[in-house]
Amino acid sequence: MEDMLLYDRLQFAFTITFHYIFPQLTMGLSMLIVYFKWRYLRNNDERYNTTATFLMKIFAINFTMGVVTGIPMEFQFGTNWAKFSELTGGIIGQTLAMEGMFSFFLESSFLALFIYGEKLMGQKLHFLTGLLVFLGSWASGWFILATNAWMQHPVGYEILDNGKYVLTHFGALFKNPWLIPAFLHNQMASLVTSSFVVASIGAFYVLQEKHVNYGKLMLKTGVVFGAISSLLIIFPTGDWNAKNVVKHQPASFAAMEGIFHTEDAGAEIVLIGQPNMLEKKLDNKIAVPNVLSFLTYQNWDTQIVGMDQFKKEELPTNVPALYYAYHIMVGLGTVFIGIMLLAVFFLWRKKLFTLKPLLWTIMFLVPFPYIANLTGWYVAELGRQPYLVYGLLKTADGISPTVSSGNTLFTLLGFVGLYLLLGILFLLLVGKVVFQGPESQKH
């Protein structure tokens, strides 16, 4: 039974990790495409229009890969997690169906019109199709996060005699106090990824002295959007999320911050340290006294409950993984702010395009927003363990008893091989678009 649970979790973790590489770019990139198209309508500068079309080609490749890698996850609800689906399908099935019926079809339908219909529709209608693609991609994130928010903080439900969960109030799914902070934080994080990608492509063109006018435009836009979104993922959206965890999942918050023991006065914020689960402490700790209490409660002396105040079964099942994921996410977010603010400063001083060390940094930094986004999701999901539905349904009670661990391991290995090929194909396709350059998008 333990092997079955382990392989089921590993398979879903692998497939959703690979899948989320793509939506985190499409959601933010759709906003940037709308911005470029809007600027074209405002000033009639063809560079903006060409850049919007160029980026939509990259969007289309990402969107396709996201669809292909997302389908296996849907099937896993019926194979590996059949008990979970049986018990909670009356609730999570509604938001997942709405994501497919409304946002997916909105996004996919108008994506084709944006790519192929510019001459037929005219510029204003072309802008409208881009706007609808943006709305569809963000609506998709809204419905998925509404599902996850219910699993993190279940509301508006009742449990029938047969153990199944049903909604008592449909609107409660979208009034969930967990949803809006999580959605805004997620969307700003996706905008960070997209801004870095656009800025990285721009830096590449400037360094290579090819497509330089487009490179400068993308670099300028990427660093400005990147600086704004990097600040917003810290405050207010990150702060709002952290306070939600403190309120609704205090054991998870203690694990995230590495608070093994409750202090009488204010709690320190840990900059560096390694969880020692045997001795219940952080090794090699570097911390700043009382700062965590101030950030959480705006009071230097407020007590924050440590892990010693919870029963073992109430704590996250993998405290070190949760702790490290959280600190990687926060650490990278801090680095993003520093680099993007520095880039904006040199942009203002009209020196950004000639500072090759900074341009190289921006270009090679592009994988790290992906890492930060993924570790952020790991924080949310590891923090919810050992529950599938927090406080109600244990993860061990949601798996399918008829699917053997051997079957799951076999299919997991198959996914690894298949997704490796998909990853290579994705890099080749995007690389081809980037190397061809924006001018190739002109009609």
Steps between C-alpha positions, in 0.01 A plus 500: 500500500785740581668425165173561320455837669861599431484417129160662458633820653823488301316452173261788560783722628709430190219553250372820662854639537569451131154627404530823698812602309262608221196672661722721715636654179173521304307681775755777535596514134138557398502824701821618334361420155190709574729781619705496177186494286349786700817707455480440127143633489610803701809606304483301173858381547522178301767360734238449771265316267775277363621422852146407608469257208847360567425434867164343414687233301694413817172513694341254255782247543473529878124470491517184289756341732287597799198323354698186411659474846182594685283219365685218685437678831126495439514125440693447824199623695318194372788252519738575788263720704162340437393507866579871524302564182209291623477684832568858385398492133174676577703807596832506314339357187298818458793741493712267285213464252454878490872541428469269202167621365548875536860612530669230292265541204515880527880492500541245221234645268629855501864391492450375143320822404783713638768307312322472165227763490674839521447601138144371495383667822688829513713626785233575763336159469848344494571672832169369634594141414829545688310641797266199499799263491633684806166477680473131415845420633437688824153347539665160468730587789201628700302175471802278570591706805137495616534121503829511685370763745217268600753221562713738709208656689172313444185716520132474410474121523326222686584131531229251408440170680698319228805719567469711186552878508239724339463876477244676712573836337655526153614859549711393798754352258573849365467683832758273661743725694785285369421563132565867423842523670612173339374607157664842507827358628498228234424743218772741607743210517405398147554859389849486654580193289362659183680829562830321547445297183422812295791692654730204442409480130554875473840476670596217264419712194688803636808292586493326160439834324212343308142631495637773727200734484269218605751381756512841669120520501459156659783560747356833611148362536618180671703672771225753581230232527748274678583762764131574568392135518804402712402761757135394491577133571661610827247765600207499514428157346774297674432665834128436463562133422733456797242648734241259361730208581555636853125519554382178335808271499715607798692171513602546137614856567720385789659239273552747216683740727689230692345587837553186704432658841255769603679807635354702785540830317544585134612247238819538298517474122744237376723596209709183491474170686456127452216314674627233740200274552674281759589782737203721401705805412662690214870440447737784401223752545523866401192689615378852576312528834131595515468584128263213419257616770504851358447383141216271605320706765660848471614455859858420600402294808205289380548129557494262202413139575779252431484136392533384863138607562355258243454127500728308266211402273404867462840601364592489129635158410824638352612802699848536341360496143238762594759716678750491213235556232373806685844650550602437139184677383551799729873518434456501122221756525736731688768454232246581226411828668863602529592420140188648343520822703865530400402449135226764526749742656744457211213519252407837652865607474500384134786256563318165510556407135879539529554321833596158374550334844144595599364389161671162535358469852147571381536254213628211712266569792196382301478145652481631857147649492384154391676352803347762730150433363534126541639522852214733584254231396699245699457720807123504454471126442756380753348732757159337454631150570411255645161608361352512153221718639649684795369375831247266337640239262842341547714441191528130585119473486471647149698252291357224281526162675475306172803662327819323606824676583669311214255640246551851630880470495492364144285785373713751692809380313303530177405859582864585573609376158210658311533836674874503434422480128230767533743726685760467224234567234380807689852647525562437130173666395540805723868524406406503132252786552753701703784450251275594207425826680203738505551616140398153381151570639439789262230438240 
